[in-house]
Amino acid sequence: MGEPAESAISSLADLLRYPDDLAKISSIKERLVRDKAAIDLQLKSGVQTQLDITKNGLKNLLDAKALVGALSSELVNLHIFCAQAEKMVPGFSQINRVSKVRRNFMAVEDVMRNLQELPAKLNQMEALIDADGKDIFGPMTNFLTIHYELSRLRDFRDQAMFQAARSSEDAKRTLQKYFTRLDNVIQEFDDIVFDIAQNLLEVLREGNSSLIVRWAKVIDLEERLDTKVKILKSASESHMELARHLSMSSQPTGMTRALRNYDDRLTECIKLGAKDVFRNCVSTFPDDPSTLLDNLYWVTRDILFAKTDLTKCVPANWKITNRFVAAYHQELYVLFKSLVSKDTEAGLLLKVVRWSQKYNDTLVKELEIPQEQLTPPLLDGQEEEILGDYMRLICRKVDEWMTNLQKTEYNEFIERVQAPDVDPESKYGLANTPIVFQMLNQQINVGIDSDEIRVVAGVIHECKRQLLVRQQKWINVVRDEIQKSNSAMDEVPGGLLEYCIAVANDQVRGADYTENIITRQINVNVDVLVHSDDDRNTQTRMVQELEDAMDGFIATAKSCMLEMVGMVMFDLQPSFANLFKNSWYTSPVTTTAPDGTITSTPASLVIQEVVRTFEEYNSELTEHFNPDLFQIYIDDLLEATLVSYLSAISKNKGASLSARSLDQIKSDVAIMYPFFTTFTDSEHVESQFNGIEIFMGLASSDKIGAIEGFRALKENFPDAPLKFVEDVLRAREDLDSKSVKEYMEAVRSECASLIMNPTTDRRTYMSRLYI
């Protein structure tokens, strides 16, 4: 839909804003028709006026053409009449020759007299020049006098050289020698003229506006005389037929004058002056481009000075402001070309783009310089590409710094020469994590400084990528070190548990740091860069990326805890290998009180050893582990313990279940249960220990009990495998293989729906029994 149509719809929406407005459609239509008729009348009147002006213009052009043709015809007729008059006057040819001889004689006398007076006049000019002292910042009171006298001498020289054009070479060389000194004095004066032209603004700033006005009169006069010569030559060339009829014996006044091109040389001097000013500025800051940019404020200042002050001293048709704009802009273009390269640092690139934008806005909006005069664009219209380079430079720096930091912290973890850092709350941590986020915040701030939300988004994306890479690397390093420790404990450095705690704690710190970036940077600092729906979507996407990084930190912390739990369970493999075997059984400890009361305390050497190991680890964990992570660790340890306990019935060779086994299991539970309820919610522990309770039921029940046991198992643990029931039944000493088969057929038959349509919406530790 075009812009006019959109405008019409918008206007119609304003007129019909409310339902009641529909009743006014007739009156609105009449008003619009009247408005349209009035506009059509205005347009018709305007078009007619322009048509009349155009017709009058064409008529005037035709009249002028006819007038020029008539004038040319009259001149030709005049020449014919003159030629006919020669025949009418007796002896006209002799009279004409005598007249020519007299004119030539008088011309020769003028040349001789001027040549004789030339040395004295040159002495006078040199004295006046010396009196002014060639100081362009001084008053130079003789400036116009010198120019006037030199102009007369130059005209005499040009006339003499023109008349000598048909003379011998010796005569020309002799005449040129006479004028050598004049040429030198002219050159000396021209040097002053163009020295002023090259330093116009400086001369004006010194308060010497009088000299600028007199200088401008000189340039203007010379340019008008040059224009006159050009017009005469152009007329002579374009009216060759008329010139032939006129049979001119001498050139018209001014035709002998050599072009001096002061105006063109003025433009070149302004360019040279700009080049000198820029060269001096660059040489002042040869190795500091950032400071150089800070000290280019004089560019717009000079252009403003030329526009407001210099224009008052020179003719308006010079368009002096445009000349300064062109000269300064070209020098800026060259300078910026040299500043922007592949090796330019990010901060300088941003500064260049910002300076360019501010310069353009100042000239166009404040100084009202037309945009088309600022060509070529300072950065060739590559601001977007440069901002992209700026973003990539930041990302490259982030990558370099993160890579170097990661090498250091991974080596510290692997070598474990010294203990991890400890915060004021005695929690372990890594020294480089605060440095990582300090660096990321700095680079995000650098991106924000660009005032471009796309740049910030690119930096945030790179930060997220680096954090995810770092998280995955920590997962791999922790896993590898624990595997090395499990395979060859004596060959690895100590302190592995402490460093694992530090890594896990740091993931929580990393999530907090990331949340601070979202809160303080993205939702506050970046919010000022949001100017459209696309910008708002970009901001939302940045928040989502950082939230993904936060999720990654939590996942990494959980992975570290699982690896730590795995390390603990690896140490306990020998203990769990004795479960449900003869070495597992331990008689209860019986004690007699003074009053004769006999009490029996559950005893289980295997589980006691397991719990003692847990307590040894916990002595380190409770003091130095993040409390929230410790709670998750306990939950993971509980599940891992139950998995190792229940899976032992199928994994341990020679494992069996008897009536005596139930008492031993109860003794094990009596030791394990209190340990876990000390650190976590008792209801949660009880729900997890339901697996052992169901296990005990399967270890002693009849066929109906086995069916109910499987149902209870699936109800509490939907992902529990049927194989677990079969392994428990096979381990029972009171069942032979035939009975086991019957039990399993009954379970399959009665619980077919549970087996065929398992519920997988909730994962429990039962799914890990056979991993």
Disulfide bonds with the S-S distance in Angstrom:
none
